[in-house]
Amino acid sequence: MNLESPKVSIDKSAQEIFDFLSKAENFEKLMPDNISKFEVLENDKFLFALKGMPEIVLKQKEAIAPNKIVLGAAGGKLDFSLTGDITTVETDKSEVQLTFSGDFNPMMAMMIKGPIGKFIETLVTSISGAI
């Protein structure tokens, strides 16, 4: 299952956005209102939970400055990744898009498609106000 957020235009350089997304603690600023737990485990690893959902641990798996950062599930029963693609538009203007990829059975995919889609949209639209 692959889900893409809308592309969001942000008045920051690609490097500034990349640096922001490279720090685990900054993801707390991007989380939706229904977050029930957020904890930084390491510099590149954090745990979060949304109300009514299990805890999820994400760890930085790949970083290609200043255009791409990949977070992946660290443990747990579900294997998925969250990729941030950052494109320079002008010197101080960039576009960001998040892509969620995971291998789920059809029933699980149907259940999580809506909530995950809303979640990545919230993350990407929160970036400009958080930096």
N, CA, C and O atoms as CSV, one atom per row, in Angstrom:
chain,resi,resn,atom,element,x,y,z
A,1,MET,N,N,0.843,-1.175,0.000
A,1,MET,CA,C,0.000,0.000,0.000
A,1,MET,C,C,0.890,1.241,0.000
A,1,MET,O,O,1.801,1.363,0.818
A,2,ASN,N,N,0.620,2.145,-0.912
A,2,ASN,CA,C,1.342,3.406,-0.995
A,2,ASN,C,C,0.353,4.553,-0.920
A,2,ASN,O,O,-0.635,4.581,-1.654
A,3,LEU,N,N,0.620,5.493,-0.034
A,3,LEU,CA,C,-0.210,6.693,0.100
A,3,LEU,C,C,0.692,7.904,0.012
A,3,LEU,O,O,1.775,7.923,0.597
A,4,GLU,N,N,0.247,8.928,-0.726
A,4,GLU,CA,C,1.022,10.155,-0.857
A,4,GLU,C,C,0.243,11.321,-0.277
A,4,GLU,O,O,-0.967,11.441,-0.465
A,5,SER,N,N,0.962,12.174,0.430
A,5,SER,CA,C,0.348,13.405,0.921
A,5,SER,C,C,0.306,14.392,-0.244
A,5,SER,O,O,0.967,14.187,-1.262
A,6,PRO,N,N,-0.460,15.448,-0.092
A,6,PRO,CA,C,-0.367,16.522,-1.103
A,6,PRO,C,C,1.023,17.151,-1.011
A,6,PRO,O,O,1.668,17.090,0.036
A,7,LYS,N,N,1.485,17.758,-2.114
A,7,LYS,CA,C,2.728,18.531,-2.060
A,7,LYS,C,C,2.416,19.858,-1.406
A,7,LYS,O,O,1.428,20.515,-1.735
A,8,VAL,N,N,3.276,20.245,-0.469
A,8,VAL,CA,C,3.082,21.489,0.256
A,8,VAL,C,C,4.265,22.404,-0.017
A,8,VAL,O,O,5.420,21.984,0.064
A,9,SER,N,N,3.970,23.651,-0.340
A,9,SER,CA,C,4.997,24.649,-0.595
A,9,SER,C,C,5.357,25.338,0.720
A,9,SER,O,O,4.478,25.787,1.456
A,10,ILE,N,N,6.653,25.417,1.007
A,10,ILE,CA,C,7.129,25.986,2.272
A,10,ILE,C,C,8.199,27.028,1.968
A,10,ILE,O,O,9.080,26.795,1.141
A,11,ASP,N,N,8.121,28.165,2.632
A,11,ASP,CA,C,9.061,29.259,2.406
A,11,ASP,C,C,10.344,29.060,3.213
A,11,ASP,O,O,10.716,29.905,4.027
A,12,LYS,N,N,10.993,27.960,2.981
A,12,LYS,CA,C,12.281,27.629,3.607
A,12,LYS,C,C,13.123,26.895,2.571
A,12,LYS,O,O,12.588,26.332,1.616
A,13,SER,N,N,14.438,26.902,2.761
A,13,SER,CA,C,15.312,26.161,1.843
A,13,SER,C,C,15.150,24.657,2.089
A,13,SER,O,O,14.720,24.229,3.160
A,14,ALA,N,N,15.498,23.884,1.090
A,14,ALA,CA,C,15.427,22.426,1.221
A,14,ALA,C,C,16.300,21.961,2.391
A,14,ALA,O,O,15.924,21.041,3.118
A,15,GLN,N,N,17.460,22.592,2.573
A,15,GLN,CA,C,18.362,22.202,3.657
A,15,GLN,C,C,17.741,22.466,5.025
A,15,GLN,O,O,17.878,21.644,5.931
A,16,GLU,N,N,17.057,23.605,5.187
A,16,GLU,CA,C,16.403,23.911,6.465
A,16,GLU,C,C,15.326,22.870,6.786
A,16,GLU,O,O,15.208,22.424,7.927
A,17,ILE,N,N,14.549,22.492,5.781
A,17,ILE,CA,C,13.498,21.494,5.989
A,17,ILE,C,C,14.114,20.136,6.300
A,17,ILE,O,O,13.658,19.430,7.200
A,18,PHE,N,N,15.150,19.775,5.552
A,18,PHE,CA,C,15.844,18.510,5.789
A,18,PHE,C,C,16.399,18.457,7.216
A,18,PHE,O,O,16.235,17.455,7.912
A,19,ASP,N,N,17.051,19.531,7.645
A,19,ASP,CA,C,17.621,19.584,8.998
A,19,ASP,C,C,16.523,19.434,10.052
A,19,ASP,O,O,16.712,18.745,11.054
A,20,PHE,N,N,15.382,20.076,9.828
A,20,PHE,CA,C,14.252,19.988,10.757
A,20,PHE,C,C,13.750,18.546,10.844
A,20,PHE,O,O,13.557,18.021,11.940
A,21,LEU,N,N,13.542,17.911,9.702
A,21,LEU,CA,C,13.009,16.546,9.680
A,21,LEU,C,C,14.029,15.500,10.134
A,21,LEU,O,O,13.662,14.359,10.414
A,22,SER,N,N,15.299,15.879,10.209
A,22,SER,CA,C,16.343,14.950,10.642
A,22,SER,C,C,16.396,14.789,12.160
A,22,SER,O,O,17.071,13.893,12.667
A,23,LYS,N,N,15.695,15.645,12.877
A,23,LYS,CA,C,15.719,15.598,14.342
A,23,LYS,C,C,14.417,14.994,14.848
A,23,LYS,O,O,13.337,15.533,14.604
A,24,ALA,N,N,14.522,13.890,15.542
A,24,ALA,CA,C,13.354,13.159,16.031
A,24,ALA,C,C,12.424,14.023,16.869
A,24,ALA,O,O,11.203,13.917,16.753
A,25,GLU,N,N,12.999,14.884,17.719
A,25,GLU,CA,C,12.155,15.680,18.612
A,25,GLU,C,C,11.235,16.641,17.862
A,25,GLU,O,O,10.195,17.034,18.390
A,26,ASN,N,N,11.605,17.022,16.641
A,26,ASN,CA,C,10.773,17.950,15.876
A,26,ASN,C,C,9.461,17.338,15.405
A,26,ASN,O,O,8.514,18.067,15.111
A,27,PHE,N,N,9.390,16.024,15.330
A,27,PHE,CA,C,8.157,15.388,14.874
A,27,PHE,C,C,7.010,15.597,15.863
A,27,PHE,O,O,5.841,15.517,15.484
A,28,GLU,N,N,7.337,15.865,17.126
A,28,GLU,CA,C,6.274,16.139,18.096
A,28,GLU,C,C,5.480,17.382,17.686
A,28,GLU,O,O,4.272,17.454,17.915
A,29,LYS,N,N,6.164,18.367,17.075
A,29,LYS,CA,C,5.508,19.605,16.637
A,29,LYS,C,C,4.581,19.369,15.448
A,29,LYS,O,O,3.713,20.195,15.168
A,30,LEU,N,N,4.757,18.249,14.747
A,30,LEU,CA,C,3.967,17.965,13.549
A,30,LEU,C,C,2.760,17.074,13.816
A,30,LEU,O,O,1.872,16.949,12.973
A,31,MET,N,N,2.733,16.460,14.985
A,31,MET,CA,C,1.703,15.469,15.291
A,31,MET,C,C,0.304,16.087,15.364
A,31,MET,O,O,0.146,17.256,15.716
A,32,PRO,N,N,-0.710,15.276,15.024
A,32,PRO,CA,C,-2.093,15.765,15.115
A,32,PRO,C,C,-2.531,15.953,16.566
A,32,PRO,O,O,-1.852,15.514,17.495
A,33,ASP,N,N,-3.677,16.613,16.745
A,33,ASP,CA,C,-4.186,16.914,18.089
A,33,ASP,C,C,-4.503,15.664,18.904
A,33,ASP,O,O,-4.474,15.705,20.134
A,34,ASN,N,N,-4.807,14.546,18.228
A,34,ASN,CA,C,-5.209,13.344,18.971
A,34,ASN,C,C,-4.017,12.469,19.380
A,34,ASN,O,O,-4.163,11.265,19.593
A,35,ILE,N,N,-2.845,13.086,19.487
A,35,ILE,CA,C,-1.675,12.328,19.957
A,35,ILE,C,C,-1.823,12.078,21.462
A,35,ILE,O,O,-2.197,12.976,22.217
A,36,SER,N,N,-1.528,10.856,21.881
A,36,SER,CA,C,-1.634,10.538,23.303
A,36,SER,C,C,-0.272,10.300,23.937
A,36,SER,O,O,-0.147,10.293,25.161
A,37,LYS,N,N,0.763,10.103,23.097
A,37,LYS,CA,C,2.102,9.862,23.645
A,37,LYS,C,C,3.142,10.205,22.590
A,37,LYS,O,O,2.953,9.916,21.409
A,38,PHE,N,N,4.243,10.825,23.019
A,38,PHE,CA,C,5.387,11.089,22.150
A,38,PHE,C,C,6.631,11.031,23.013
A,38,PHE,O,O,6.700,11.672,24.061
A,39,GLU,N,N,7.623,10.255,22.567
A,39,GLU,CA,C,8.850,10.095,23.341
A,39,GLU,C,C,10.024,9.909,22.394
A,39,GLU,O,O,9.990,9.046,21.518
A,40,VAL,N,N,11.064,10.720,22.571
A,40,VAL,CA,C,12.291,10.559,21.792
A,40,VAL,C,C,13.098,9.449,22.446
A,40,VAL,O,O,13.409,9.518,23.635
A,41,LEU,N,N,13.440,8.420,21.664
A,41,LEU,CA,C,14.194,7.280,22.187
A,41,LEU,C,C,15.686,7.429,21.924
A,41,LEU,O,O,16.508,7.046,22.756
A,42,GLU,N,N,16.037,7.987,20.761
A,42,GLU,CA,C,17.414,8.264,20.362
A,42,GLU,C,C,17.368,9.496,19.481
A,42,GLU,O,O,16.285,10.008,19.199
A,43,ASN,N,N,18.524,9.986,19.036
A,43,ASN,CA,C,18.555,11.176,18.170
A,43,ASN,C,C,17.733,10.987,16.902
A,43,ASN,O,O,17.160,11.942,16.378
A,44,ASP,N,N,17.676,9.747,16.410
A,44,ASP,CA,C,17.002,9.479,15.136
A,44,ASP,C,C,15.847,8.487,15.289
A,44,ASP,O,O,15.459,7.823,14.328
A,45,LYS,N,N,15.305,8.394,16.503
A,45,LYS,CA,C,14.271,7.386,16.765
A,45,LYS,C,C,13.264,7.929,17.782
A,45,LYS,O,O,13.651,8.485,18.809
A,46,PHE,N,N,11.975,7.765,17.491
A,46,PHE,CA,C,10.952,8.223,18.416
A,46,PHE,C,C,9.749,7.295,18.421
A,46,PHE,O,O,9.513,6.532,17.484
A,47,LEU,N,N,9.002,7.389,19.503
A,47,LEU,CA,C,7.800,6.583,19.702
A,47,LEU,C,C,6.627,7.555,19.792
A,47,LEU,O,O,6.733,8.617,20.405
A,48,PHE,N,N,5.509,7.180,19.175
A,48,PHE,CA,C,4.308,7.991,19.325
A,48,PHE,C,C,3.085,7.096,19.304
A,48,PHE,O,O,3.123,5.965,18.821
A,49,ALA,N,N,2.003,7.632,19.840
A,49,ALA,CA,C,0.725,6.922,19.815
A,49,ALA,C,C,-0.378,7.946,19.632
A,49,ALA,O,O,-0.356,9.021,20.232
A,50,LEU,N,N,-1.328,7.601,18.805
A,50,LEU,CA,C,-2.534,8.400,18.645
A,50,LEU,C,C,-3.620,7.730,19.455
A,50,LEU,O,O,-3.603,6.512,19.631
A,51,LYS,N,N,-4.563,8.509,19.949
A,51,LYS,CA,C,-5.635,7.941,20.773
A,51,LYS,C,C,-6.320,6.803,20.029
A,51,LYS,O,O,-6.716,6.952,18.873
A,52,GLY,N,N,-6.456,5.659,20.706
A,52,GLY,CA,C,-7.126,4.503,20.127
A,52,GLY,C,C,-6.265,3.658,19.204
A,52,GLY,O,O,-6.751,2.688,18.623
A,53,MET,N,N,-4.979,4.013,19.059
A,53,MET,CA,C,-4.082,3.270,18.169
A,53,MET,C,C,-2.900,2.744,18.979
A,53,MET,O,O,-2.582,3.286,20.037
A,54,PRO,N,N,-2.245,1.686,18.484
A,54,PRO,CA,C,-1.062,1.176,19.200
A,54,PRO,C,C,0.125,2.131,19.059
A,54,PRO,O,O,0.149,2.988,18.176
A,55,GLU,N,N,1.098,1.965,19.941
A,55,GLU,CA,C,2.318,2.767,19.867
A,55,GLU,C,C,3.116,2.364,18.637
A,55,GLU,O,O,3.180,1.189,18.276
A,56,ILE,N,N,3.721,3.359,18.001
A,56,ILE,CA,C,4.534,3.133,16.805
A,56,ILE,C,C,5.908,3.735,17.049
A,56,ILE,O,O,6.019,4.858,17.542
A,57,VAL,N,N,6.956,2.992,16.705
A,57,VAL,CA,C,8.320,3.487,16.820
A,57,VAL,C,C,8.857,3.693,15.412
A,57,VAL,O,O,8.835,2.780,14.586
A,58,LEU,N,N,9.343,4.908,15.145
A,58,LEU,CA,C,9.944,5.233,13.849
A,58,LEU,C,C,11.413,5.560,14.046
A,58,LEU,O,O,11.791,6.225,15.011
A,59,LYS,N,N,12.232,5.089,13.124
A,59,LYS,CA,C,13.676,5.329,13.150
A,59,LYS,C,C,14.122,5.789,11.777
A,59,LYS,O,O,13.646,5.291,10.757
A,60,GLN,N,N,15.044,6.748,11.761
A,60,GLN,CA,C,15.583,7.217,10.487
A,60,GLN,C,C,16.371,6.085,9.835
A,60,GLN,O,O,17.299,5.545,10.436
A,61,LYS,N,N,16.002,5.729,8.610
A,61,LYS,CA,C,16.647,4.633,7.892
A,61,LYS,C,C,17.588,5.132,6.807
A,61,LYS,O,O,18.579,4.479,6.480
A,62,GLU,N,N,17.267,6.305,6.248
A,62,GLU,CA,C,18.066,6.832,5.142
A,62,GLU,C,C,17.952,8.345,5.148
A,62,GLU,O,O,16.897,8.894,5.464
A,63,ALA,N,N,19.039,9.018,4.798
A,63,ALA,CA,C,19.033,10.477,4.702
A,63,ALA,C,C,19.944,10.892,3.558
A,63,ALA,O,O,21.141,10.603,3.562
A,64,ILE,N,N,19.361,11.572,2.581
A,64,ILE,CA,C,20.129,12.088,1.451
A,64,ILE,C,C,19.897,13.599,1.434
A,64,ILE,O,O,18.913,14.092,0.883
A,65,ALA,N,N,20.836,14.317,2.056
A,65,ALA,CA,C,20.676,15.772,2.192
A,65,ALA,C,C,20.768,16.447,0.835
A,65,ALA,O,O,21.582,16.031,0.010
A,66,PRO,N,N,19.983,17.453,0.575
A,66,PRO,CA,C,18.859,17.960,1.376
A,66,PRO,C,C,17.497,17.525,0.819
A,66,PRO,O,O,16.491,18.194,1.052
A,67,ASN,N,N,17.464,16.409,0.086
A,67,ASN,CA,C,16.251,16.094,-0.664
A,67,ASN,C,C,15.403,14.926,-0.191
A,67,ASN,O,O,14.258,14.792,-0.623
A,68,LYS,N,N,15.930,14.078,0.682
A,68,LYS,CA,C,15.156,12.884,1.031
A,68,LYS,C,C,15.500,12.407,2.429
A,68,LYS,O,O,16.663,12.373,2.831
A,69,ILE,N,N,14.460,12.043,3.155
A,69,ILE,CA,C,14.645,11.430,4.463
A,69,ILE,C,C,13.625,10.298,4.585
A,69,ILE,O,O,12.446,10.474,4.279
A,70,VAL,N,N,14.094,9.144,5.033
A,70,VAL,CA,C,13.228,7.970,5.137
A,70,VAL,C,C,13.202,7.489,6.584
A,70,VAL,O,O,14.240,7.214,7.186
A,71,LEU,N,N,11.995,7.396,7.119
A,71,LEU,CA,C,11.789,6.827,8.453
A,71,LEU,C,C,11.119,5.476,8.270
A,71,LEU,O,O,10.263,5.312,7.401
A,72,GLY,N,N,11.507,4.520,9.080
A,72,GLY,CA,C,10.908,3.197,8.979
A,72,GLY,C,C,10.479,2.696,10.337
A,72,GLY,O,O,10.950,3.174,11.369
A,73,ALA,N,N,9.583,1.732,10.327
A,73,ALA,CA,C,9.134,1.111,11.565
A,73,ALA,C,C,10.320,0.430,12.237
A,73,ALA,O,O,11.100,-0.269,11.591
A,74,ALA,N,N,10.439,0.640,13.522
A,74,ALA,CA,C,11.521,0.020,14.287
A,74,ALA,C,C,10.882,-0.950,15.270
A,74,ALA,O,O,10.495,-0.570,16.375
A,75,GLY,N,N,10.778,-2.184,14.861
A,75,GLY,CA,C,10.127,-3.172,15.712
A,75,GLY,C,C,8.627,-3.166,15.468
A,75,GLY,O,O,8.119,-2.401,14.647
A,76,GLY,N,N,7.944,-4.008,16.174
A,76,GLY,CA,C,6.498,-4.094,16.003
A,76,GLY,C,C,6.142,-5.095,14.917
A,76,GLY,O,O,7.018,-5.686,14.287
A,77,LYS,N,N,4.853,-5.277,14.708
A,77,LYS,CA,C,4.392,-6.288,13.768
A,77,LYS,C,C,4.214,-5.760,12.357
A,77,LYS,O,O,4.095,-6.547,11.418
A,78,LEU,N,N,4.194,-4.447,12.189
A,78,LEU,CA,C,3.965,-3.862,10.872
A,78,LEU,C,C,5.259,-3.285,10.315
A,78,LEU,O,O,5.998,-2.595,11.017
A,79,ASP,N,N,5.519,-3.575,9.058
A,79,ASP,CA,C,6.708,-3.052,8.395
A,79,ASP,C,C,6.271,-1.989,7.393
A,79,ASP,O,O,5.544,-2.283,6.445
A,80,PHE,N,N,6.714,-0.763,7.605
A,80,PHE,CA,C,6.348,0.320,6.705
A,80,PHE,C,C,7.411,1.406,6.749
A,80,PHE,O,O,8.279,1.410,7.622
A,81,SER,N,N,7.331,2.323,5.795
A,81,SER,CA,C,8.253,3.451,5.777
A,81,SER,C,C,7.485,4.734,5.488
A,81,SER,O,O,6.410,4.720,4.889
A,82,LEU,N,N,8.064,5.834,5.928
A,82,LEU,CA,C,7.539,7.162,5.683
A,82,LEU,C,C,8.680,7.961,5.062
A,82,LEU,O,O,9.697,8.212,5.708
A,83,THR,N,N,8.500,8.358,3.802
A,83,THR,CA,C,9.549,9.052,3.064
A,83,THR,C,C,9.163,10.511,2.856
A,83,THR,O,O,8.058,10.816,2.408
A,84,GLY,N,N,10.077,11.394,3.182
A,84,GLY,CA,C,9.895,12.822,2.926
A,84,GLY,C,C,10.740,13.219,1.741
A,84,GLY,O,O,11.967,13.130,1.787
A,85,ASP,N,N,10.086,13.661,0.674
A,85,ASP,CA,C,10.796,14.163,-0.509
A,85,ASP,C,C,10.730,15.680,-0.508
A,85,ASP,O,O,9.650,16.267,-0.441
A,86,ILE,N,N,11.901,16.310,-0.583
A,86,ILE,CA,C,12.011,17.768,-0.514
A,86,ILE,C,C,12.598,18.255,-1.843
A,86,ILE,O,O,13.673,17.817,-2.254
A,87,THR,N,N,11.887,19.156,-2.501
A,87,THR,CA,C,12.311,19.671,-3.801
A,87,THR,C,C,12.515,21.172,-3.703
A,87,THR,O,O,11.642,21.888,-3.213
A,88,THR,N,N,13.660,21.653,-4.164
A,88,THR,CA,C,13.924,23.089,-4.183
A,88,THR,C,C,13.151,23.725,-5.331
A,88,THR,O,O,13.225,23.278,-6.475
A,89,VAL,N,N,12.408,24.776,-5.002
A,89,VAL,CA,C,11.675,25.531,-6.009
A,89,VAL,C,C,12.447,26.808,-6.325
A,89,VAL,O,O,12.669,27.148,-7.487
A,90,GLU,N,N,12.849,27.504,-5.270
A,90,GLU,CA,C,13.688,28.703,-5.356
A,90,GLU,C,C,14.652,28.644,-4.178
A,90,GLU,O,O,14.631,27.682,-3.411
A,91,THR,N,N,15.497,29.660,-4.027
A,91,THR,CA,C,16.479,29.654,-2.951
A,91,THR,C,C,15.854,29.412,-1.585
A,91,THR,O,O,16.334,28.576,-0.820
A,92,ASP,N,N,14.790,30.135,-1.277
A,92,ASP,CA,C,14.139,29.981,0.022
A,92,ASP,C,C,12.700,29.497,-0.125
A,92,ASP,O,O,11.805,29.951,0.588
A,93,LYS,N,N,12.492,28.587,-1.043
A,93,LYS,CA,C,11.153,28.013,-1.231
A,93,LYS,C,C,11.319,26.566,-1.690
A,93,LYS,O,O,12.080,26.274,-2.612
A,94,SER,N,N,10.596,25.675,-1.030
A,94,SER,CA,C,10.700,24.248,-1.341
A,94,SER,C,C,9.319,23.608,-1.304
A,94,SER,O,O,8.371,24.162,-0.748
A,95,GLU,N,N,9.233,22.436,-1.908
A,95,GLU,CA,C,8.024,21.629,-1.831
A,95,GLU,C,C,8.350,20.357,-1.072
A,95,GLU,O,O,9.428,19.782,-1.228
A,96,VAL,N,N,7.405,19.924,-0.246
A,96,VAL,CA,C,7.587,18.697,0.531
A,96,VAL,C,C,6.388,17.790,0.282
A,96,VAL,O,O,5.241,18.234,0.247
A,97,GLN,N,N,6.692,16.506,0.110
A,97,GLN,CA,C,5.642,15.506,-0.019
A,97,GLN,C,C,6.057,14.295,0.805
A,97,GLN,O,O,7.213,13.873,0.767
A,98,LEU,N,N,5.107,13.739,1.548
A,98,LEU,CA,C,5.353,12.530,2.331
A,98,LEU,C,C,4.697,11.345,1.640
A,98,LEU,O,O,3.586,11.449,1.121
A,99,THR,N,N,5.395,10.227,1.642
A,99,THR,CA,C,4.864,8.987,1.071
A,99,THR,C,C,4.945,7.891,2.121
A,99,THR,O,O,5.999,7.654,2.713
A,100,PHE,N,N,3.830,7.233,2.340
A,100,PHE,CA,C,3.746,6.105,3.263
A,100,PHE,C,C,3.715,4.838,2.431
A,100,PHE,O,O,2.889,4.714,1.526
A,101,SER,N,N,4.604,3.891,2.721
A,101,SER,CA,C,4.632,2.607,2.014
A,101,SER,C,C,4.654,1.473,3.023
A,101,SER,O,O,5.422,1.491,3.985
A,102,GLY,N,N,3.805,0.492,2.789
A,102,GLY,CA,C,3.776,-0.663,3.674
A,102,GLY,C,C,3.138,-1.844,2.981
A,102,GLY,O,O,2.342,-1.690,2.055
A,103,ASP,N,N,3.497,-3.014,3.439
A,103,ASP,CA,C,2.956,-4.250,2.875
A,103,ASP,C,C,1.946,-4.819,3.868
A,103,ASP,O,O,2.323,-5.412,4.879
A,104,PHE,N,N,0.667,-4.635,3.572
A,104,PHE,CA,C,-0.392,-5.067,4.475
A,104,PHE,C,C,-1.367,-5.970,3.744
A,104,PHE,O,O,-1.521,-5.878,2.526
A,105,ASN,N,N,-2.025,-6.842,4.494
A,105,ASN,CA,C,-3.060,-7.661,3.873
A,105,ASN,C,C,-4.232,-6.745,3.505
A,105,ASN,O,O,-4.368,-5.666,4.080
A,106,PRO,N,N,-5.069,-7.155,2.567
A,106,PRO,CA,C,-6.142,-6.274,2.084
A,106,PRO,C,C,-7.072,-5.751,3.183
A,106,PRO,O,O,-7.499,-4.597,3.125
A,107,MET,N,N,-7.388,-6.572,4.173
A,107,MET,CA,C,-8.277,-6.132,5.251
A,107,MET,C,C,-7.618,-5.030,6.083
A,107,MET,O,O,-8.246,-4.017,6.391
A,108,MET,N,N,-6.358,-5.235,6.439
A,108,MET,CA,C,-5.623,-4.233,7.214
A,108,MET,C,C,-5.482,-2.944,6.398
A,108,MET,O,O,-5.674,-1.849,6.928
A,109,ALA,N,N,-5.150,-3.072,5.120
A,109,ALA,CA,C,-4.979,-1.906,4.258
A,109,ALA,C,C,-6.265,-1.087,4.202
A,109,ALA,O,O,-6.217,0.142,4.249
A,110,MET,N,N,-7.405,-1.750,4.102
A,110,MET,CA,C,-8.681,-1.066,4.035
A,110,MET,C,C,-8.954,-0.302,5.349
A,110,MET,O,O,-9.483,0.809,5.331
A,111,MET,N,N,-8.591,-0.908,6.468
A,111,MET,CA,C,-8.847,-0.294,7.774
A,111,MET,C,C,-7.955,0.919,8.035
A,111,MET,O,O,-8.407,1.892,8.638
A,112,ILE,N,N,-6.701,0.877,7.593
A,112,ILE,CA,C,-5.769,1.946,7.958
A,112,ILE,C,C,-5.596,3.013,6.875
A,112,ILE,O,O,-4.991,4.053,7.134
A,113,LYS,N,N,-6.112,2.774,5.676
A,113,LYS,CA,C,-5.899,3.712,4.575
A,113,LYS,C,C,-6.362,5.130,4.914
A,113,LYS,O,O,-5.607,6.083,4.720
A,114,GLY,N,N,-7.583,5.285,5.414
A,114,GLY,CA,C,-8.111,6.605,5.759
A,114,GLY,C,C,-7.334,7.289,6.871
A,114,GLY,O,O,-6.882,8.421,6.697
A,115,PRO,N,N,-7.167,6.618,8.026
A,115,PRO,CA,C,-6.426,7.264,9.125
A,115,PRO,C,C,-4.973,7.603,8.764
A,115,PRO,O,O,-4.474,8.660,9.150
A,116,ILE,N,N,-4.298,6.725,8.036
A,116,ILE,CA,C,-2.902,6.999,7.656
A,116,ILE,C,C,-2.845,8.158,6.668
A,116,ILE,O,O,-1.964,9.012,6.766
A,117,GLY,N,N,-3.768,8.196,5.726
A,117,GLY,CA,C,-3.823,9.301,4.765
A,117,GLY,C,C,-3.992,10.640,5.467
A,117,GLY,O,O,-3.309,11.608,5.131
A,118,LYS,N,N,-4.896,10.702,6.439
A,118,LYS,CA,C,-5.111,11.934,7.206
A,118,LYS,C,C,-3.878,12.271,8.032
A,118,LYS,O,O,-3.506,13.437,8.162
A,119,PHE,N,N,-3.247,11.238,8.592
A,119,PHE,CA,C,-2.069,11.434,9.425
A,119,PHE,C,C,-0.924,12.066,8.630
A,119,PHE,O,O,-0.333,13.046,9.083
A,120,ILE,N,N,-0.602,11.519,7.450
A,120,ILE,CA,C,0.526,12.083,6.693
A,120,ILE,C,C,0.190,13.468,6.146
A,120,ILE,O,O,1.077,14.307,5.985
A,121,GLU,N,N,-1.085,13.706,5.863
A,121,GLU,CA,C,-1.490,15.052,5.429
A,121,GLU,C,C,-1.303,16.048,6.556
A,121,GLU,O,O,-0.841,17.164,6.321
A,122,THR,N,N,-1.657,15.662,7.783
A,122,THR,CA,C,-1.446,16.536,8.951
A,122,THR,C,C,0.040,16.816,9.153
A,122,THR,O,O,0.426,17.959,9.402
A,123,LEU,N,N,0.873,15.787,9.049
A,123,LEU,CA,C,2.309,15.975,9.220
A,123,LEU,C,C,2.868,16.989,8.227
A,123,LEU,O,O,3.563,17.930,8.609
A,124,VAL,N,N,2.558,16.785,6.951
A,124,VAL,CA,C,3.153,17.634,5.911
A,124,VAL,C,C,2.622,19.072,5.985
A,124,VAL,O,O,3.373,20.019,5.750
A,125,THR,N,N,1.351,19.238,6.304
A,125,THR,CA,C,0.825,20.613,6.380
A,125,THR,C,C,1.283,21.336,7.646
A,125,THR,O,O,1.217,22.564,7.706
A,126,SER,N,N,1.741,20.607,8.643
A,126,SER,CA,C,2.230,21.222,9.877
A,126,SER,C,C,3.671,21.700,9.786
A,126,SER,O,O,4.120,22.465,10.640
A,127,ILE,N,N,4.404,21.265,8.768
A,127,ILE,CA,C,5.832,21.594,8.681
A,127,ILE,C,C,6.053,23.102,8.612
A,127,ILE,O,O,6.877,23.637,9.354
A,128,SER,N,N,5.332,23.793,7.735
A,128,SER,CA,C,5.597,25.218,7.550
A,128,SER,C,C,5.389,26.025,8.837
A,128,SER,O,O,6.121,26.983,9.082
A,129,GLY,N,N,4.415,25.658,9.652
A,129,GLY,CA,C,4.177,26.367,10.909
A,129,GLY,C,C,5.123,25.966,12.020
A,129,GLY,O,O,5.235,26.669,13.024
A,130,ALA,N,N,5.809,24.836,11.855
A,130,ALA,CA,C,6.668,24.325,12.929
A,130,ALA,C,C,8.131,24.760,12.791
A,130,ALA,O,O,8.869,24.785,13.777
A,131,ILE,N,N,8.540,25.096,11.585
A,131,ILE,CA,C,9.965,25.461,11.398
A,131,ILE,C,C,10.169,26.908,11.795
A,131,ILE,O,O,11.287,27.418,11.716
